[in-house]
């Protein structure tokens, strides 16, 4: 593990990326992820900061998946309940005349 402020700065950087819930990841972040994956595949032992970044990425992916599922469920609920509501909006025939 890197001592001093260097380790803290790296953890802060990883935390900032983990907080990016809208899915936009910058090029530097993606390049860092690629380098970590390449080191892991080559059998090179990762540093603690690299493990932290990988864990933050996994957490971010899970959060994004849960958010997407919640949005989908809300949309499905809204769509299924919208047919049961009564409204007074006129229904138009193919010739655009109100029924």
MDTraj code that builds the backbone (N, CA, C; nanometers):
import mdtraj as md
import numpy as np

residues = "UNK UNK UNK UNK UNK UNK UNK UNK UNK UNK UNK UNK UNK UNK UNK UNK UNK UNK UNK UNK UNK UNK UNK UNK UNK UNK UNK UNK UNK UNK UNK UNK UNK UNK UNK UNK UNK UNK UNK UNK UNK UNK UNK UNK UNK UNK UNK UNK UNK UNK UNK UNK UNK UNK UNK UNK UNK UNK UNK UNK UNK UNK UNK UNK UNK UNK UNK UNK UNK UNK UNK UNK UNK UNK UNK UNK UNK UNK UNK UNK UNK UNK UNK UNK UNK UNK UNK UNK UNK UNK UNK UNK UNK UNK UNK UNK UNK UNK UNK".split()
xyz = np.array([
    [0.0845, -0.1179, 0.0000],
    [0.0000, 0.0000, 0.0000],
    [0.0886, 0.1236, 0.0000],
    [0.0468, 0.2222, -0.0701],
    [0.1223, 0.3464, -0.0787],
    [0.0983, 0.4251, 0.0484],
    [0.2059, 0.4716, 0.1102],
    [0.1922, 0.5483, 0.2326],
    [0.1710, 0.6950, 0.2038],
    [0.1463, 0.7706, 0.3089],
    [0.1307, 0.9145, 0.2946],
    [0.0015, 0.9524, 0.2254],
    [0.0013, 1.0702, 0.1666],
    [-0.1184, 1.1203, 0.1003],
    [-0.1452, 1.0550, -0.0335],
    [-0.0442, 0.9945, -0.0950],
    [-0.0642, 0.9327, -0.2254],
    [-0.1739, 0.8286, -0.2229],
    [-0.1743, 0.7442, -0.1211],
    [-0.2779, 0.6420, -0.1091],
    [-0.4144, 0.7028, -0.0875],
    [-0.4204, 0.8072, -0.0046],
    [-0.5477, 0.8733, 0.0205],
    [-0.6016, 0.9405, -0.1048],
    [-0.5121, 1.0010, -0.1826],
    [-0.5564, 1.0651, -0.3057],
    [-0.6116, 0.9624, -0.4026],
    [-0.5462, 0.8464, -0.4089],
    [-0.5951, 0.7428, -0.4996],
    [-0.7317, 0.6941, -0.4547],
    [-0.7492, 0.6726, -0.3238],
    [-0.8791, 0.6292, -0.2725],
    [-0.9855, 0.7358, -0.2999],
    [-0.9472, 0.8624, -0.2854],
    [-1.0414, 0.9698, -0.3131],
    [-1.0810, 0.9675, -0.4605],
    [-0.9832, 0.9451, -0.5496],
    [-1.0119, 0.9378, -0.6921],
    [-1.1061, 0.8217, -0.7211],
    [-1.0807, 0.7067, -0.6602],
    [-1.1667, 0.5901, -0.6809],
    [-1.3067, 0.6192, -0.6296],
    [-1.3167, 0.6881, -0.5157],
    [-1.4472, 0.7221, -0.4608],
    [-1.5234, 0.8186, -0.5491],
    [-1.4530, 0.9120, -0.6104],
    [-1.5193, 1.0054, -0.7007],
    [-1.5772, 0.9319, -0.8200],
    [-1.5041, 0.8347, -0.8724],
    [-1.5556, 0.7578, -0.9850],
    [-1.6704, 0.6684, -0.9427],
    [-1.6655, 0.6157, -0.8212],
    [-1.7741, 0.5304, -0.7735],
    [-1.9019, 0.6114, -0.7580],
    [-1.8898, 0.7403, -0.7318],
    [-2.0066, 0.8242, -0.7172],
    [-2.0669, 0.8685, -0.8488],
    [-2.0053, 0.8333, -0.9587],
    [-2.0527, 0.8731, -1.0909],
    [-2.1624, 0.7770, -1.1349],
    [-2.2853, 0.7992, -1.0878],
    [-2.3936, 0.7038, -1.1092],
    [-2.4592, 0.7131, -1.2459],
    [-2.4295, 0.8121, -1.3233],
    [-2.4976, 0.8256, -1.4514],
    [-2.4299, 0.7473, -1.5623],
    [-2.3278, 0.6702, -1.5309],
    [-2.2677, 0.5817, -1.6296],
    [-2.1599, 0.6430, -1.7154],
    [-2.1380, 0.7722, -1.7050],
    [-2.0331, 0.8346, -1.7860],
    [-1.8993, 0.8167, -1.7168],
    [-1.8078, 0.7535, -1.7877],
    [-1.6744, 0.7316, -1.7326],
    [-1.5744, 0.7936, -1.8283],
    [-1.4801, 0.8675, -1.7727],
    [-1.3843, 0.9346, -1.8600],
    [-1.2764, 0.8386, -1.9089],
    [-1.1996, 0.8837, -2.0070],
    [-1.0989, 0.7996, -2.0720],
    [-0.9898, 0.7563, -1.9745],
    [-0.9474, 0.8444, -1.8850],
    [-0.8428, 0.8083, -1.7886],
    [-0.8898, 0.6964, -1.6970],
    [-1.0136, 0.7038, -1.6535],
    [-1.0702, 0.5997, -1.5676],
    [-1.0730, 0.4658, -1.6404],
    [-1.1208, 0.4665, -1.7640],
    [-1.1283, 0.3424, -1.8410],
    [-0.9897, 0.2859, -1.8697],
    [-0.8922, 0.3727, -1.8960],
    [-0.7558, 0.3265, -1.9198],
    [-0.6977, 0.2638, -1.7928],
    [-0.7255, 0.3233, -1.6782],
    [-0.6797, 0.2667, -1.5514],
    [-0.7395, 0.1283, -1.5305],
    [-0.8687, 0.1143, -1.5581],
    [-0.9342, -0.0165, -1.5448],
    [-0.8700, -0.1193, -1.6374],
    [-0.8392, -0.0797, -1.7594],
    [-0.7769, -0.1702, -1.8560],
    [-0.6391, -0.2147, -1.8078],
    [-0.5592, -0.1207, -1.7582],
    [-0.4255, -0.1549, -1.7093],
    [-0.4319, -0.2502, -1.5900],
    [-0.5263, -0.2273, -1.5005],
    [-0.5423, -0.3163, -1.3853],
    [-0.5805, -0.4560, -1.4320],
    [-0.6732, -0.4648, -1.5260],
    [-0.7153, -0.5952, -1.5779],
    [-0.5996, -0.6672, -1.6468],
    [-0.5186, -0.5934, -1.7214],
    [-0.4039, -0.6543, -1.7893],
    [-0.3017, -0.7062, -1.6884],
    [-0.2767, -0.6304, -1.5820],
    [-0.1841, -0.6760, -1.4785],
    [-0.2364, -0.8027, -1.4119],
    [-0.3658, -0.8043, -1.3841],
    [-0.4253, -0.9204, -1.3179],
    [-0.4156, -1.0441, -1.4073],
    [-0.4442, -1.0283, -1.5365],
    [-0.4355, -1.1399, -1.6307],
    [-0.2925, -1.1904, -1.6451],
    [-0.1950, -1.1011, -1.6351],
    [-0.0545, -1.1396, -1.6484],
    [0.0001, -1.2024, -1.5205],
    [-0.0810, -1.2075, -1.4167],
    [-0.0375, -1.2675, -1.2914],
    [0.0433, -1.1746, -1.2038],
    [0.0431, -1.0465, -1.2354],
    [0.1155, -0.9480, -1.1550],
    [0.0294, -0.9136, -1.0341],
    [0.0907, -0.9181, -0.9164],
    [0.0158, -0.8902, -0.7945],
    [-0.0279, -0.7437, -0.7930],
    [-0.1557, -0.7231, -0.7667],
    [-0.2093, -0.5875, -0.7634],
    [-0.1835, -0.5235, -0.6275],
    [-0.1740, -0.3917, -0.6280],
    [-0.1590, -0.3164, -0.5038],
    [-0.2966, -0.2966, -0.4418],
    [-0.2990, -0.2637, -0.3146],
    [-0.4250, -0.2468, -0.2420],
    [-0.5137, -0.1417, -0.3082],
    [-0.4535, -0.0347, -0.3584],
    [-0.5320, 0.0711, -0.4221],
    [-0.6015, 0.0198, -0.5480],
    [-0.5342, -0.0699, -0.6190],
    [-0.5934, -0.1253, -0.7407],
    [-0.7109, -0.2168, -0.7067],
    [-0.6972, -0.2936, -0.5984],
    [-0.8097, -0.3755, -0.5531],
    [-0.9271, -0.2871, -0.5116],
    [-0.8965, -0.1759, -0.4434],
    [-1.0019, -0.0828, -0.4025],
    [-1.0768, -0.0278, -0.5237],
    [-1.0022, 0.0071, -0.6283],
    [-1.0649, 0.0609, -0.7486],
    [-1.1523, -0.0444, -0.8161],
    [-1.1041, -0.1687, -0.8194],
    [-1.1840, -0.2764, -0.8785],
    [-1.3121, -0.2986, -0.7985],
    [-1.3036, -0.2935, -0.6658],
    [-1.4215, -0.3114, -0.5810],
    [-1.5203, -0.1972, -0.6013],
    [-1.4689, -0.0748, -0.6123],
    [-1.5563, 0.0403, -0.6357],
    [-1.6277, 0.0269, -0.7696],
    [-1.5589, -0.0240, -0.8697],
    [-1.6192, -0.0437, -1.0014],
    [-1.7292, -0.1480, -0.9951],
    [-1.7042, -0.2573, -0.9241],
    [-1.8058, -0.3619, -0.9102],
    [-1.9283, -0.3075, -0.8380],
    [-1.9060, -0.2267, -0.7329],
    [-2.0176, -0.1656, -0.6615],
    [-2.0958, -0.0722, -0.7525],
    [-2.0255, 0.0064, -0.8327],
    [-2.0908, 0.0991, -0.9248],
    [-2.1768, 0.0241, -1.0255],
    [-2.1233, -0.0848, -1.0803],
    [-2.2000, -0.1635, -1.1764],
    [-2.3270, -0.2189, -1.1128],
    [-2.3167, -0.2650, -0.9878],
    [-2.4341, -0.3190, -0.9192],
    [-2.5368, -0.2092, -0.8921],
    [-2.4905, -0.0920, -0.8507],
    [-2.5809, 0.0206, -0.8252],
    [-2.6529, 0.0610, -0.9536],
    [-2.5793, 0.0686, -1.0649],
    [-2.6411, 0.1051, -1.1924],
    [-2.7457, 0.0019, -1.2340],
    [-2.7178, -0.1266, -1.2103],
    [-2.8138, -0.2311, -1.2454],
    [-2.9398, -0.2204, -1.1596],
    [-2.9235, -0.1964, -1.0305],
    [-3.0389, -0.1807, -0.9416],
    [-3.1205, -0.0587, -0.9827],
    [-3.0541, 0.0526, -1.0132],
    [-3.1260, 0.1724, -1.0574],
    [-3.2047, 0.1463, -1.1851],
    [-3.1440, 0.0772, -1.2804],
    [-3.2131, 0.0455, -1.4056],
    [-3.3338, -0.0429, -1.3791],
    [-3.3198, -0.1399, -1.2894],
    [-3.4323, -0.2275, -1.2564],
    [-3.5448, -0.1510, -1.1885],
    [-3.5108, -0.0573, -1.1006],
    [-3.6134, 0.0237, -1.0337],
    [-3.6891, 0.1100, -1.1340],
    [-3.6175, 0.1691, -1.2271],
    [-3.6819, 0.2512, -1.3302],
    [-3.7732, 0.1651, -1.4164],
    [-3.7262, 0.0468, -1.4541],
    [-3.8076, -0.0444, -1.5340],
    [-3.9338, -0.0837, -1.4591],
    [-3.9208, -0.1175, -1.3310],
    [-4.0378, -0.1566, -1.2520],
    [-4.1369, -0.0417, -1.2407],
    [-4.0877, 0.0797, -1.2203],
    [-4.1764, 0.1955, -1.2105],
    [-4.2492, 0.2190, -1.3423],
    [-4.1775, 0.2055, -1.4540],
    [-4.2410, 0.2232, -1.5847],
    [-4.3448, 0.1153, -1.6113],
    [-4.3139, -0.0087, -1.5745],
    [-4.4103, -0.1175, -1.5927],
    [-4.5334, -0.0963, -1.5062],
    [-4.5125, -0.0515, -1.3828],
    [-4.6253, -0.0253, -1.2935],
    [-4.7130, 0.0864, -1.3491],
    [-4.6505, 0.1913, -1.3974],
    [-4.7259, 0.3032, -1.4537],
    [-4.8032, 0.2584, -1.5772],
    [-4.7399, 0.1781, -1.6618],
    [-4.8061, 0.1316, -1.7834],
    [-4.9219, 0.0385, -1.7510],
    [-4.9048, -0.0470, -1.6513],
    [-5.0112, -0.1418, -1.6190],
    [-5.1277, -0.0741, -1.5487],
    [-5.1014, 0.0323, -1.4738],
    [-5.2102, 0.0998, -1.4032],
    [-5.2764, 0.2072, -1.4884],
    [-5.2144, 0.2495, -1.5961],
    [-5.2731, 0.3566, -1.6774],
    [-5.3970, 0.3084, -1.7515],
    [-5.4082, 0.1808, -1.7804],
    [-5.5255, 0.1280, -1.8484],
    [-5.6470, 0.1189, -1.7590],
    [-5.6282, 0.1248, -1.6273],
    [-5.7397, 0.1126, -1.5342],
    [-5.7982, 0.2467, -1.4954],
    [-5.7331, 0.3543, -1.5333],
    [-5.7826, 0.4862, -1.4985],
    [-5.8904, 0.5279, -1.5980],
    [-5.9907, 0.5967, -1.5469],
    [-6.0929, 0.6503, -1.6365],
    [-6.0583, 0.7943, -1.6669],
    [-6.0643, 0.8283, -1.7921],
    [-6.0399, 0.9667, -1.8301],
    [-6.1436, 1.0068, -1.9338],
    [-6.1573, 1.1348, -1.9529],
    [-6.2591, 1.1849, -2.0443],
    [-6.1998, 1.2296, -2.1766],
    [-6.0820, 1.1827, -2.2086],
    [-6.0197, 1.2188, -2.3346],
    [-6.0960, 1.1527, -2.4485],
    [-6.1334, 1.2295, -2.5507],
    [-6.2085, 1.1693, -2.6611],
    [-6.1255, 1.0659, -2.7368],
    [-6.1932, 0.9641, -2.7857],
    [-6.1295, 0.8608, -2.8662],
    [-6.1561, 0.8948, -3.0112],
    [-6.0517, 0.8983, -3.0926],
    [-6.0651, 0.9365, -3.2320],
    [-6.0654, 0.8144, -3.3220],
    [-6.1511, 0.8184, -3.4228],
    [-6.1554, 0.7130, -3.5231],
    [-6.0476, 0.7432, -3.6277],
    [-6.0329, 0.6558, -3.7257],
    [-5.9293, 0.6749, -3.8268],
    [-5.9504, 0.8006, -3.9095],
    [-6.0735, 0.8488, -3.9212],
    [-6.0973, 0.9722, -3.9969],
    [-6.0859, 1.0965, -3.9078],
    [-6.0311, 1.0786, -3.7854],
    [-6.0036, 1.1847, -3.6885],
    [-6.1301, 1.2479, -3.6313],
    [-6.2460, 1.1819, -3.6443],
    [-6.3672, 1.2335, -3.5821],
    [-6.3809, 1.1724, -3.4432],
    [-6.4245, 1.2535, -3.3493],
    [-6.4384, 1.2068, -3.2112],
    [-6.5587, 1.1160, -3.1988],
    [-6.5433, 1.0129, -3.1164],
    [-6.6557, 0.9213, -3.0910],
    [-6.7273, 0.9614, -2.9653],
])
top = md.Topology()
chain = top.add_chain()
for i, resn in enumerate(residues, 1):
    res = top.add_residue(resn, chain, resSeq=i)
    for name in ("N", "CA", "C"):
        top.add_atom(name, md.element.get_by_symbol(name[0]), res)
traj = md.Trajectory(xyz[None], top)
